[in-house]
Structures are given as structure tokens and as C-alpha cells.
Amino acid sequence: MSPVCMYADWRILFSLKSTVCTGNSGTEKSVTEYDITEDLVRRRAEHNNCEIFSLEEISLHQQEIEKLEYLDKWCRHLKILYLQNNLIPKIENVGKLKKLEYLNVALNNIERIENLEGCEELRKLDLTANFIGELSSIEALKHNIHLKELFLVGNPCTEFEGYRQFVVATLHQLKCLDSKQIERSERIQALQNYPEVKQKIREQEQAYLLKRAREKEEAQRRMQKRMDKKQKQMESKLGFDRPDSLQEKEKHQTEREEEQESWRTVEDDEDKRFWEEPTPYTPESRLETHRYMEEKRRAKENVRESKKKEKPLWTLVTAEGKVLNVNAPKLHFSLKDDEENNQIILDLAVYRHLDTSLLDIDVQPTYVRVMVKGKPFQLVLPEEVKPDSSSAKRSQTTGHLVISMPKAKDIILPQQKVATSVKHSDCNTLQKNAGRSRQVEKLEVDPSKYSFPDITKIIQEKEQIGLGPIKLQPEKTTETKNSYVDFENNEGVPPLI
């Protein structure tokens, strides 16, 4: 199958592969990200704890890499390197990988085998589906004495007459070519016919190089035509294609609007024509397809970003200057009037796991505004507050945001003084009590000082009745009770029983 006869089908295949690549990477690439970067290598070295200096195997396939570099400086101990399905045009910067045993650069834009002399331990080389037309460049592999397997399937050189014989006779160390073992008899026969086969290969190489020169010129012309067309479209959109566009802006406004409506249809037709147009399979057409797909992807991203920017802004203050209450993030909140501390407290139920850096607080004398991930929460305050003295805290357990806003008007509350409110009589009582506390308290036993009867004398004591012999009984003694000084015995009054 001739590589020149492959038309729109290869473009569809390349589109699918590039789509898969974009999906796997999960990141948006810019023009500067098509080379090998340290961040890319570290992300691909997860199996080695992201350490690249001791890395022995790495896979950089489907990364849209356009230049092979830095690996010989960062990963000196590499043994296996996968670089298939990229846009690498040349083998370079791998000569210092002395321990490299397997190199896979299939599905790239390589046209020549070179710069592999320093890979002393190279045992397997995969160059499948590249653009190698200089078959004589395989002579550079003679220095790789440990090379056992070589894959050149899908390259233009495989269409040359005597291709396999030339490779077998040139590389004596090879054991397998294009997944087919090299027999001893095949090698002997190839060595016998080597001069004639080598001459035929040289002639076919010259013809192929001439054809490649024409393909490069055609690709350059097609690219220039496409760029001119694109520039013309951009000028027409900006209105610079007419010298009097600034003076006749109103006159051509209607025409521009009609053109804008037809641009989308034209772009769709151009996209359909691009994918259906027969194109030879060359490194230039492959790179052109990649550029075209990247341009379309960026255009879609720009449209998506413009739609995001076109979202209406939140109305926080009316044209008359009235501040509105807005709760765009739809958060629960409570507003408390703390009269004891003369302040207003706002408790906003912010998401618990939301990073504090995504919060922006603005306290004004009449309202408070909190931006939560770009969404405004605005609340009009019942009284004026002091923005400079306000403070905000956030709970580490619930995530709530608490804003304390001191009121602008200070309220003087009356303070009760205990010392000044005591009555004069109470002062005298306190002084008496203090004087009594200094004296020794004694028990009053004078019954004349009491106005109530002595309850201890209510019940009379019974006389003791003697027991035992009369002689042994104690004598009765009549105690004369001491009468009161004021007592007068009146015989006419019967005695109290």
C-alpha cells in the first residue's frame, strides 16, 4: 500500500486518535506545551514516586510532542521509552541514554534514522508507521551491536524493491525484522546480492527524495493559501477590507450582520471540505491536520468563554442608589442585634469545606456584602455600623462565617451604684452591727427585760418522795424563794393554783 494513496480515511483516523489523546490527558494544552516538560515527565513517573533521576521506564505516548529533548539530562537511567503516536520529526537528544534497551517511536513524523549511536544497550527499536524513505540511514545502527529487533512496517522504504535483503545484509546483528525471524540462509543470500540491491535502493531513494521535495512545496503552498484565506476572513470581520469602512460604518452595518450570520455556514462547509478533500499522507499533512484540529478546539473554547462572560451581572444597587438584599449563593443566615455589646452580628452558614480564600467580605455603614465563590450575598443593615471596627471569624467545626459589626451610635446605659443608693437608716444599722461585732456578746438572764412569760417555770417541779427507812430519808429543806423586789403579798387575793 503506497503512503501517497491514503486519502481522507487517514485524517479521520488521526482525528479519532487525537480526540482520545485529548481525553486521556485531561488538560488544556497551549502551543508551548507540545514539547517535553519536567511536569509532564513527573506526572508520568507516578510509579516511581514522581522521581525522574532514577526512572527506568516512562510512557509519553499520545502527548502531541513535537520535539524530543531533555530526557537525556533528566532520566539518564532509562531502559524503556515509549513515544508512539506523537508529532516527533527527528530522533535526537537520546544519545546519552546508555542503558536504553527499548525505544518505541511508532506513529511519528520521523524521516531518517540517526543519533542512536550512543545507545549502547539498545536491543529493540520500533519505527512503525513513520515516513522513513532514506533506507540507507539504517547504516547508523551498525554501532548498536546489541540490536536484535527492528520494526519498519508502514514506512515508505518498505515499498522499495530489495528492502528486506538490504536491511538483513546491512545489520548483521539483527535477529528479527518486522516480526519475522531472519534465517541464516536468508542472510547468506542477502550478502551475496548486496552490491546489486544497494544500487537499486540508492536509485529508489533518489526518486523518493525528489517526490518528497515536491510534496513539501505543495504543502507549503497549501498552508500559505490557507493562511491568506484566514487573514482575509479576519480582516472582513474587523471591517478593514474596505478603506472607507470607518466613514461608512452605518451604511455597511447591515452587510456585516448578514455576513456574521453566514460565517457559521461557511465554516461548516469549510470543515466538511477539509475532511473530505483527498490529501497524501505526509508529515506536513499530518501536522496540518493537527493544527487544524487545535484551531477548532480553541475556537470552541473561546466561544464557551465568551458565553460565560456574557452572563448578566448581579444587580446589587439600583440606578437610584438603593441597596438591594441579594442571596445568590442561597445560604442560610441569621441577623442578631446584640444590645449588651451594642453591635450587630451576622451568622452566615457558609459551606463547611469551602476554602476561606474564596470568600470576600465588604462591610459598609448601611450594608454588608460577602462574595462566596463569585456569588454575592448582600444584606441591608437595620442601623449604621462602624466598618473599621468590624471583625469576621469563621468556625472550624461548622464553617459558619460570623461578622461582628459595632453600631455607629453609642448607647449610654445607666449604671447602678450600690454605695450611693443605701438609705440613712440602713447606714445607722450597719454602724450598730459593726459596733456590736466589736463587743463580746453576753446572754441576758434578767427576766424583767422580757415581756413574755418564762416557759421554763410553767410546770412546777414535783417534790421528791423519800424511799427506804425514815431515818435514811433525806431531810426536807424548805427553800425560801427570793421574792421580787416589786412584789407585794395581798392576802385578799386567792393564790394561783
Buried (B, 14 or more C-beta within 10 A) or exposed (E): EEBEEBEEEBBEEBBEEBEEBBEEBEEEBEEEBBBBBEEBBBEBBEEBEEEBEEBBBBBBBBBBBBBBEBBBEBBBBBBBBBBBBBBBBBBBBBBBBBBBBBBBBBBBBBBBBBBBEBBBBBBBBBBBBBBBBBBBBBEBBEEBEEBBBBBBBBBBBBBBEBBBBBBBBBBEEBEEBBEEEBEEEBBEBBBEBBEEBBEBBEEBBEEBEEBBEEBEEBBEEBBEEBEEEEEEBEEBEEBEEBEEBEEEEEEBEEEBEEBEEEEEEEEEEBEEEBBEEEBBBBBBBBBBBBBBBBEEBEEEEEEEEEEEEEEEEEEBEEEEEEBBEBBBBEBEBEBEEEEEEBBBBBBBBBEEEBEEEEBEBEBBEEBBBBBBEEBBBBBEBEBBBBBEEBEBEBEEEEBBBBBBBBBBEEEEEEEEEEEEEEEEEEEEEEEEEEEEEEEEEEEEEEEEEEEEEEEEEEEEEEEEEEEEEEEEEEEEEEEEEEEEEEEEEEEEEEEEE
